[in-house]
């Protein structure tokens, strides 16, 4: 398997007269090789969030614009099966629901391959797969929703369940009038509908995941069908995980009953999926790209920073016609 450093060396060998490495060529080479080995459609959905370098949260998060990206890369694919290589910090629940609905309308069997981390709403998307492919180094995350709270120090992302827990605590402690002075500055920043929003968001994340598990992953297992709500509740428990950034290893997910395929069980697949991922992280490090949605045919939808630019790369631009994602102008 080409390691991270070996893929970097391969990229350096593509330089011509001191020019930039051919990031697109190498990444697409491994995407094409993956399809050739598995015979399954391959789509890469990856964001720059585990590397150094600032990127606007809305650019790297799951959002409604991603639906346009998926439509671009799904067009022209044939066959009922899909391998979705997913590396994302998560994002809007509503957007994740739309992406799942679209992909499920196009493919009968979906494997979500997590080469490193799929968190929050990305974990929810993984739960809509028939199988989740994880390595020893792969992690999912809690699905408890976050809400944006304006504070004197600026907007903050706060777990919805933490807000509900805080209100319950305040109700108890404020029975003592002397405690009101301490609680007032915290409670006064919350809007009148915040509790309802938190309760609804928590119910939505659990109901979506439980429904997807029943409809897809557990559809042929009557015993596991009954476990779907329990698994969704476990994934959504802020009290259990204590932080929204908690990394959940595959052995914990397997123990709860999720359909997990160990990446190491097929060494060739492991080599190919991780090579795609290594090439993608090098693309993020060496260009302005912060999100890549791409298929094995070479069609891609790329979000770049700092300019809010989407680059659409037509089908057929595979090795031989280099595309430099570091160029802020469309090819």
C-alpha positions in Angstrom: 0.0 0.0 0.0 1.3 3.5 -0.8 1.6 5.3 2.5 1.0 9.0 2.9 4.7 9.7 2.3 4.9 7.4 -0.7 1.9 9.1 -2.3 3.7 12.4 -1.7 6.8 11.1 -3.4 4.7 10.0 -6.3 3.2 13.5 -6.5 6.6 15.1 -6.5 7.7 12.9 -9.4 4.9 14.5 -11.5 6.3 18.0 -11.2 7.4 19.4 -14.6 10.1 22.2 -14.6 9.3 23.1 -11.0 5.6 23.3 -11.5 3.0 22.1 -9.1 2.4 18.3 -8.6 -0.5 16.8 -10.7 -2.8 16.4 -7.7 -5.8 15.6 -9.9 -4.0 12.9 -11.9 -2.8 10.9 -8.9 -6.1 11.2 -7.0 -8.1 10.1 -10.0 -5.8 7.3 -10.8 -6.6 5.7 -7.5 -10.3 6.4 -7.8 -10.3 4.7 -11.2 -8.3 1.8 -9.9 -10.7 1.4 -7.0 -13.6 1.1 -9.5 -11.7 -1.3 -11.6 -11.1 -3.6 -8.6 -14.6 -3.4 -6.9 -16.8 -3.0 -10.0 -18.8 -0.6 -7.9 -19.4 3.1 -8.5 -17.1 5.3 -6.4 -17.8 8.8 -5.1 -15.3 10.7 -2.9 -16.8 13.3 -0.5 -14.1 14.8 1.5 -13.5 18.1 3.4 -10.4 19.8 4.7 -11.0 19.7 8.4 -8.3 17.4 9.9 -5.4 19.4 8.5 -3.8 22.8 9.4 -5.1 25.8 7.5 -8.1 27.9 8.1 -11.3 27.3 6.1 -14.7 28.8 6.6 -17.0 26.3 8.5 -19.7 26.7 5.9 -17.3 25.7 3.2 -16.2 22.4 4.7 -19.5 21.4 6.4 -22.4 19.4 4.9 -24.7 22.0 3.3 -27.4 22.3 0.6 -24.8 23.1 -2.1 -23.5 19.6 -1.8 -26.6 18.3 -3.4 -25.6 20.1 -6.6 -22.2 18.5 -6.3 -23.6 15.0 -5.9 -26.0 15.6 -8.9 -22.9 16.5 -10.9 -20.9 13.4 -10.1 -23.8 10.9 -10.0 -24.7 11.9 -13.6 -23.3 9.4 -16.0 -22.8 6.6 -13.4 -24.4 3.2 -14.1 -25.2 0.3 -11.9 -27.0 -0.1 -8.6 -24.0 -0.1 -6.2 -22.1 2.7 -4.7 -19.0 3.1 -2.5 -19.1 6.6 -0.9 -15.7 7.5 0.6 -16.7 9.9 3.4 -14.4 12.3 5.3 -16.4 15.1 6.9 -16.9 17.0 10.1 -20.7 17.0 9.6 -23.0 19.9 9.1 -26.7 20.6 8.7 -29.0 17.8 9.6 -31.5 18.9 7.0 -28.8 18.9 4.3 -27.6 15.4 5.3 -31.2 14.2 5.0 -31.5 15.6 1.5 -28.2 14.0 0.4 -29.3 10.6 1.8 -32.6 10.9 0.0 -30.9 11.7 -3.3 -28.3 9.0 -3.1 -30.8 6.4 -2.0 -33.0 7.2 -5.0 -30.1 6.4 -7.3 -28.4 3.4 -5.8 -29.8 0.1 -4.3 -26.7 -0.8 -2.3 -24.4 1.7 -0.6 -21.2 1.2 1.3 -19.9 4.2 3.2 -16.1 4.0 3.5 -14.6 6.1 6.3 -10.8 6.4 5.8 -10.4 8.5 9.0 -13.3 10.4 10.5 -17.0 11.0 9.7 -18.6 13.1 12.5 -22.0 14.4 13.4 -24.3 14.7 10.3 -21.7 12.6 8.4 -22.2 9.8 11.0 -25.9 10.1 10.3 -25.2 9.7 6.5 -23.1 6.6 7.3 -26.0 5.1 9.2 -28.1 5.3 6.0 -25.7 2.8 4.3 -26.2 -0.9 3.9 -22.6 -1.4 5.3 -20.1 0.9 6.9 -16.5 0.1 6.0 -14.1 1.1 8.8 -10.4 0.5 9.5 -8.7 0.3 12.9 -8.0 4.0 12.4 -11.5 5.0 11.4 -14.1 6.7 13.7 -17.6 8.0 13.7 -19.0 10.6 16.1 -22.0 11.4 18.2 -25.1 12.7 16.4 -26.4 15.0 19.1 -27.3 18.3 17.3 -25.6 21.6 17.9 -27.2 25.0 17.9 -25.7 28.4 17.4 -26.0 30.7 20.4 -25.1 34.4 20.2 -22.9 35.4 23.1 -21.0 38.6 24.1 -17.9 36.9 22.8 -19.5 36.0 19.5 -21.6 33.0 18.2 -21.0 29.6 19.8 -21.9 26.1 18.8 -23.6 24.5 21.8 -25.0 20.9 22.1 -28.8 21.1 22.1 -28.9 18.4 24.9 -26.5 20.4 27.0 -28.8 23.4 26.9 -31.8 21.2 27.9 -29.7 19.8 30.8 -28.7 23.3 31.9 -32.3 24.4 32.0 -33.3 21.4 34.1 -30.4 22.2 36.5 -31.5 25.9 36.6 -35.1 25.0 37.4 -33.8 23.0 40.4 -31.2 25.5 41.7 -33.4 28.6 41.1 -35.8 27.4 43.7 -33.3 29.2 45.9 -33.8 33.0 45.1 -30.2 33.7 45.9 -29.2 31.5 42.9 -31.1 33.7 40.4 -28.3 36.3 40.2 -25.8 33.6 39.1 -28.1 32.1 36.6 -29.6 35.2 35.0 -26.6 36.2 32.8 -26.5 32.6 31.3 -30.3 32.2 30.8 -30.9 35.7 29.5 -29.0 35.0 26.2 -31.4 32.3 25.2 -34.3 33.1 22.9 -37.9 32.3 23.8 -38.1 29.3 21.4 -34.7 27.8 22.1 -35.9 24.9 24.2 -38.4 23.8 21.6 -35.7 24.1 18.9 -33.3 21.9 21.0 -36.0 19.3 21.7 -37.0 19.1 18.0 -33.5 18.9 16.7 -32.7 16.0 19.2 -35.8 14.2 18.1 -35.1 14.7 14.4 -31.5 13.3 14.5 -32.6 10.2 16.3 -35.7 9.6 14.2 -33.8 10.0 11.0 -31.0 7.6 12.0 -33.5 5.0 13.4 -35.5 5.2 10.3 -32.5 4.8 8.0 -31.2 1.8 10.0 -34.6 0.1 9.7 -35.0 0.9 6.0 -31.5 0.0 4.8 -28.9 -1.5 7.1 -31.3 -3.8 9.1 -33.9 -4.4 6.5 -33.2 -8.1 6.3 -32.7 -8.7 10.0 -35.8 -8.7 12.1 -33.9 -8.9 15.4 -31.8 -5.8 14.5 -34.8 -3.9 13.4 -35.9 -3.6 17.0 -32.5 -2.2 17.9 -32.6 0.7 15.6 -34.1 3.2 18.0 -31.7 2.1 20.8 -28.7 2.6 18.6 -29.9 6.1 17.4 -30.6 7.1 21.0 -27.1 5.9 22.0 -25.4 7.8 19.2 -27.4 11.0 20.1 -26.6 10.9 23.8 -24.6 14.0 24.8 -24.7 12.7 28.4 -23.1 9.5 27.3 -20.3 10.9 25.1 -19.9 14.2 27.0 -18.4 16.0 24.0 -19.7 16.3 20.4 -16.1 15.7 19.1 -15.8 12.3 20.7 -14.3 9.7 18.4 -16.2 6.4 18.5 -14.1 3.4 17.4 -15.4 0.6 15.3 -15.4 -2.0 18.1 -18.0 0.1 20.0 -20.1 0.5 16.9 -19.9 -3.3 16.2 -20.9 -4.0 19.7 -24.0 -2.0 19.4 -25.0 -3.9 16.3 -24.1 -1.7 13.3 -23.2 -3.5 10.1 -19.4 -2.9 10.0 -17.0 -4.4 7.5 -13.4 -4.3 8.6 -11.3 -2.5 6.0 -8.4 -4.9 6.6 -10.4 -7.9 5.5 -9.7 -7.0 1.9 -6.1 -5.8 1.7 -6.4 -4.7 -1.9 -9.5 -2.6 -1.1 -7.7 -1.1 1.9 -4.8 -0.1 -0.2 -7.0 1.5 -2.8 -9.3 3.4 -0.5 -6.5 4.7 1.7 -4.5 5.7 -1.4 -7.4 7.8 -2.6 -7.6 9.4 0.9 -3.8 10.1 1.0 -4.0 11.7 -2.4 -6.9 13.8 -1.3 -5.2 15.1 1.8 -2.2 16.1 -0.3 -4.6 18.0 -2.6 -5.9 19.9 0.4 -2.4 20.7 1.6 -1.1 21.8 -1.8 -4.0 23.7 -3.3 -6.9 26.0 -2.4 -9.4 23.1 -2.3 -11.3 22.6 0.9 -14.0 20.2 -0.3 -13.9 17.7 -3.1 -16.9 15.7 -4.4 -15.6 13.5 -7.2 -16.4 10.2 -9.0 -14.2 7.5 -10.6 -14.8 8.9 -14.1 -12.9 12.1 -13.2 -16.0 14.4 -12.8 -15.6 16.7 -9.8 -17.3 19.5 -7.9 -14.7 21.4 -5.9 -15.0 24.1 -3.2 -12.0 26.4 -2.9 -10.9 29.0 -0.4 -10.4 31.9 0.1 -12.5 32.7 -3.0 -16.0 31.3 -2.8 -15.5 29.4 -6.0 -16.8 26.1 -7.2 -14.9 24.5 -10.0 -16.7 22.0 -12.1 -14.4 19.6 -14.0 -16.0 18.0 -17.0 -16.0 14.2 -17.4 -13.0 12.8 -19.3 -10.3 15.1 -17.8 -8.4 12.1 -16.5 -4.6 11.8 -16.5 -3.0 13.4 -19.5 -4.8 16.7 -19.1 -3.6 18.0 -15.7 -5.9 20.2 -13.7 -4.3 22.4 -11.0 -6.8 22.9 -8.2 -4.4 25.5 -6.7 -5.3 27.9 -9.5 -8.1 30.2 -8.3 -9.5 30.5 -11.8 -11.6 27.8 -13.5 -9.8 25.6 -15.9 
